[in-house]
């Protein structure tokens, strides 16, 4: 089988998702466990820190895009590149993401993903599927349908309102945790971390990670079942589109 054909086969079929949370989970006596992580991006902040990224050169599609969290990935903790042999894994890890095979997605899912994951312009969708999606679902279609469902739930909650109303202001992990508690129940804010990068002498919020105890089920319950964690970023500026 030629390498291209093998790429295409793996891009269409395989198992599910990966990587670990920033910071150490707190010990709760083994009552809860983080098995999955939903990683979301605050695109204006990301583009302030990575202005040369392909997706940051694209004109915004509308005001809503600039005030909604976007999809980074759905990961399995400590699992990645599932079902992929060492040589092929090495090739994938060293390849430019846009050189990876185009994913086999329905037209509806492909359109939704392009809007919800600006990183598609950089091949992030292909990278996330190969690295993480193969550890989560049988197909890229299933993986992204589920990821988009979780993203929509967050954006449609009090957490989404928090990001919309706080854009342009400094925010703290305590404020974000309170928004999660309001949206998904007491204690869920302890399963969340802010992701930040320093630009000059200022911390810029680039997104967040949410601990889940499983990849399937209702989001509130999945968050409650995860381990409590501590965020390395205590707070930062939630920049508006354009970096102001």
N, C-alpha and C positions, 0 to 999 in steps of 0.2 A: 504493500500500500504506500503510495507516495505521501510525503509529509503533509502536503496541502489537504489531501483527502482525509488524513488522520485528524488534522485540525478541525475540519468541518464535522467529522463524526463526533468529536468530543464537544464541540460547541452546541450540538443538537441534543446529545444525551449524556447524562451523568447524575450523581447524587447531590451535596449541600454546604454551607458558608463559614468564615473564620477570622481570628485575631483576638487579642485580649484587651480588656479595658485599661485605660490609663489609671494608675493609682491602684492600691491594694484594696480588695474587698474586705469589709470588716467581718470578724468572726461572729456568727450568730448561733453557734452551736450546731451547725450543720442543718438547720431547719430550712434554709433556702439556698439556692445555687444559681449562679449566672451561667447559663449554657449558650446563650446567644446574645449578640449585641446589635442593636439598630443604630447605625451611625448616620446622622443628618448634618447637612451643611448649611451655614448661613452664607449665601453666595456673595453678598456685598463685602463681607469681611474676608472671605477666602480670596476674592479678586484683588483686594487691597494688598494682601500678602503675596499673591501669585499673579501679578498683572500680565505676565507673558503667557499664561495658560490659554490654550485655544478657546476655551469657553468664555474667558474674560474679555476676549476681543470681539465677541458677538454683541450686537446691539440688544438691549433688553426687549423681551417680547411684550412687556406690558407692566403696569404698576403692580399687579398682583404677584408677578414673578419675583419682584424685588422685596416683597414683604412676606414671603412664604419660605419655610424651610425646604430644602431640596434633598434628594436622596444621594447618599454616599454608598452605603451598602448594608447588607444584613449578613452578619458574620457568625460563625460557630467558634466558640472559645477553644483555642489550642488545636484547631483543625483547619487545614487548608489543602487545596489542590487534590481533592479526594478522587481516587480512581485513576490518577495520572502518574505514569511511571517517572522515575528520577530524571531521565534524559529529556523527556518532553517537558517536564516541569522546569528544568533548567532553561530550556529554549524559550518557554513562555515568559519566564521571569526576566530574561535578557532582551526580549523583543520590545519594540515600540508598540504601545497599546493599539494604535490605529492599524498596525500591520497584522494584528490578530484577526481571526475569521469573524465576519459579520454574524451576529446572532440570529437564530431562527425564531423570530417573534411574529405574532399576528400583527396586522396593520394597526389595529386598535391599541395594542400594548406598546408597539414601537412609537406611535404618536404620543401616547401618554408619557412614556419614558423619556423621550426627547425633551418634553416640557418640564418634567419633574427632576430630571438629572442632567443639568447643563454639561456635566463632564462627558456626556456622550460625544461631544466634539473632540475630546482628547482620547476617546476609546475607553473611558472609565467603565462603561457598561460591559465591554468585552473582558477587561481585566477583572472586575468584580465577579463576573460569572465564573471565570476560570479558577480564580483563587478561592472564592467563597461560596458562590452559588452551587458549585459541584458537590459541596458538602451539605447542601440544604434541600435541594429539589431534584427531580428527575430530569427536568428540562429548564432551559432559560426562561421559557414562557411562564412556567409555574413559579419560578424563583422571583421574577420581576412582578408578576401579578400579586403575589403575597407582599413583596416589599412595598409596592405602591399602595396597597390596602393599608398597611401600617402607617405609611407616610401621611396618607389622607386623614387617618384617624387623629394623628398628632396635630396636623394643620387645622383640622376642624374643631379642635378643643380649645380650652382656656390657654394651653401652651401656645397655640397658633396666635391667639389674640395677644398674648404676652409679647411675642416677637414683633407683631404688627405695631403695637402701641409703644413699644420701647425703642424702636429703631431711631438711631441718632443719639441715644443716651447710654450712659454707663449702666451696666447690670451686674448683679452678683449671683453666685450660685445659690444663695439663700432665697433670692427672689424667684429664680427659676424653679427651685425645689417647691416653693409655695404654689407656683402655677401648676406643677405636676400634681401636687396633693389635691388642688382644687379640681383638676381635670380627671384624675384617675384614682383618687383615694389617698387617705392618710398613709404616709410612709413611702409612697412611690417616688417622691422627690429625692429620697436617699439612695435611689438606684440610678441616678443621673449624674453625668459629668459634663462640664463645659469644656470645649476645646478652644484654645486660644494660642495666638502667636504674637510675638513682640515686634512692633514696627516702631523704630526710633526708640522712644522711652515709654511707649504706650502699649498696653495689652489690648489686642483686638480679638473679639469673639469670631471664630470661624465655623462653629457648629457645636454639636453635642453628641454624646453617646448615651444610650438607654439600655440598661441591663434587662434581659428577659430570661425566664427559666425554661422556655421552650420556643420553638419557631412557629407553633400553631396554637390557635385559641384566641380568646378575647384579650386585647392589649392590656387593659387594666390588671387583669389577673396574672398575665405573664410578667408584668413589671413587679407586682407585689411578691411574686414567687422567686424573684432574683435576689442575690446577695446585696446588702447595703455596701456602699462604696464611698470613697472620698475623692473629690475632684482636685486635681493638681492646680487647676485654674480657679481662683476664688472669685474672679470677676474681670470684666473688661468692657471696652466700648463696642456697642452694637451699631456699627456704622450703617448709614443709609446707602442706597444704590449710588454709585459714583464716588463713594468714599467719604462723603461729608457727614 
